[in-house]
Amino acid sequence: MLPLHSRRIAAALAALCITAACSGPMGGPVQTSPQPASGGQGELAAIARAKADSARNPYTEADIRFMSSMISHHAQAIKMAGWAPSHDAGPSVRRLAERIINAQQDEIALMSHWLGDRHKPVPEPSPNGMKMMMNGAEHVMLMPGMLTEAQMHELDQARGTDFDRWFLTFMIQHHKGAVSMVQELFGSFGAGQDDTVFKFASDVNIDQTTEIARMELMLVAVTTGARAP
């Protein structure tokens, strides 16, 4: 019988292959466990649970890098989605934007708690990229799929049907980047053993691959002039 870690990684990789062709209904927000109350006994209990989890399923630098960098990735998606009401997006794009905001705000809280409970730095949820120190200087790094400053400006300038088209185009790019980050995580030796990291990364893969398929259909409708209701 394969070791537990090998079975879990094999299951994750199989999910990556299966969901790549998925075109079913759009996934809802990722369900996360309730977060502990800040401070006092709740915080101490959360840290104790994190230590127990880490002793049972050790995390790696790849896990820390994934959880840290995905915070900025999510922050940009939330900013993009937040423009939908003010930029005259169509009803279907607005519904998609609301789902993205609700799901990814919860996921940022999940990732922040996971890092904090393990006494790791918790990055600021910056939509402009993740701040990193290199050679004594601060640099901002874009994660895979994240929009450049020029692309964000282009989206911000669009309105109505043009906004719908650019939003879908850029969010597909953004989601594909997130899926590639999951693939990199599960391709890293020893990574993905932690229960929270494994479940979160698997959910990102399934939910965002499903949304990519739906957005591609929405984009065809917008491009051909049949704006979705």
N, C-alpha and C positions, 0 to 999 in steps of 0.2 A: 504493500500500500504506500502511496506517495506521502511524504511528510505534509503536515498541515499547511505550511507556507507554500509548498509547491502546488497543492491542490487549489489554494486560494488564488494564486497568481494565474494558474491555468484557467480557472473559472473567469477571472477578470479579462484575460486575453481573449477567451472565447466570446465574452460579452462584447468586446470591442469589435470583433469580426461580425457578430450577428447584428448589432445595432447599426453598423455602418450602412446597411441597406434598409433600415427601418423607415417606414412612412406612415406609421399609425398615428393615433390621436396624440396631441401635444401633451407631454408630461406636466403634471402639476408641480407645485413647489416641493422641494426636498423636505421630507419630514425629519426634523432633528429632535433629539431628546431635549427636555426642558433644561435651560441653563441654570446653574446654581446662582443663588443670590450673591451679590457682590459684598465682600467684606465678611468679617466674623466667621462663624462656624460654617456657613455655606462655602466660603472661599477655601477654608482649610479642608473641608470634605472633598471639594473638587480637586485640590492638589493631591490629596491622599489617593483618590481614585486614579488620577493620572499616573502617579508613581506605581500603583499596583498594575495598571494597564501596561506601562512601559517595562515593568519587570517580566510580565507574561509575554508581551509581544513588543520587543525592542523596536524603537524607531531609528531611522537613519538620517543622514544629512540630506538625502534625496527627499525624504518625507518633509523635513523642515523647509527645504527650498520650495517644494510644491505648495505647501500650505501658506507660506509667506508670499510667494509670487502671485498666487491665485487671488489674494486679497485685492491687489491693484487691478488685476484683470477684471474682477467682478465690479470694482468701483467704476471703471470706465463704462461697462455695460449699463450700470444703473444710471449714470449721467446721460448716456445716449437715450435710454428709455424714458428718462424724465423729461425729455424735450417733446415727446409725442403730443401732449395736450396743447402746448403753446405753439407748435409748428403745424397745426391743422392736419394731424395724421388721421387716416381713415379709421373707422371703428375697429376693424380686425387688427390693425397695427397697434391701436391703443390697448386692446385687450392683451395682446402679446406683451406689450411694454409693461403693463401692470403685473403680469405674471413674472416677468423677468425681475422687476423691482422687488416684489414680495419674496421670491425664492432666494435671490442673491443677497438681499439684506440679511436674511436669516443665516445664510451660509457664511457671510463675512463674520457674523457674531460667533458662529461655530468655530471657524478657523482661528479667530482671535483668542477665544477661550482655550482652544487646544494648545496654542503656542504659549499663552500666559501661564497655564497650569503647569507647563514644563519649564518655566523660567526662561523662555526664549524671547527675543525681541519681537514685539508685535508691530509690524509696519503700519504706517498711516494708510488708510484706504484712499490712495491718490489715483484719480482717473488719468493722470498724466504719465504714470509709470512708477516703478519701484525705485526708491532712492537707495543707492549703494555707495559705499566708500571704496575707491580704488586709487592706490598710490597717494593716499592722503587727501584726495579730492572727492567731492560728492558728485556722483553721476546718476542720471535717471535712465533706467532701462525699461524698454517696452517688452512685455511678454509676448509670446507667439500669438498672432492674430490681432493684437491691439492696434487701434488706429493711430496714425501719425497725427501731428498737430494740423497738417494741411487737410487730412481727411476729416478730422473733427470739425474744422472750420467749414468745409464743404457741406457737411451734414447740417451744421447749425444755420447755414444760409438758406437751406431748402425749405419749401413750404408745400403743403398739400400733397398732391400725387408725387411730386419730385421728392419730398421728404420720405414718403413711403418707399419709393424705389431705392433711394440711397440708404435708408435705415435698414431695409432688408438685405441689401447687398453687403453693407458693412457688418451687420450683425451675423450674417452667415460666415463671413471672414473671421469674425471675433469668436464665434462658437467653434469653428474648425481649429482655431488656435488652442482653445481649451481642451478639445479632444486630443490634440497632439501632446499637450502637457500631461494628460493622463497616460498616454502611451509611453511617454518618456519615463514617467514614474514607475509603471509596472515593468518597464524594461531595465530598470536599475536594480542591481543585485541587492537583495535583502530588503528592498523597499516595499511598502504596502502591507506590512504585517500588522501594524497597529490597527485595531478594530475601527476606530473613527476614521482614520485616513483611508482605509480600504473601502468602507461603505460610502464615504463622501466622494471619493474618486470614481467609484463605480456608478454612483448616481449622476455625477457630472457627465460621464460618458453616455449613459443611456438617455438622460433628459435632453442634453444638448444635441445629440445626434438626431433624436426624434424631432426637435425643434428645427434643426437644419432642413430636414425633409419637408416639414410643413412650410417653412419660409421660402423654400425654393418654389413650391407651388404658388404661394402668395405672390412671389416676385414675377412669375410668368403672367399671372392675372393682371398685375399692375402694369407690366411692360406692354401687354397687348391691349391695354385700355379698358379692361374689365375689372375696375377697382373693386376689391372685395368689400361686401357690406359690413 
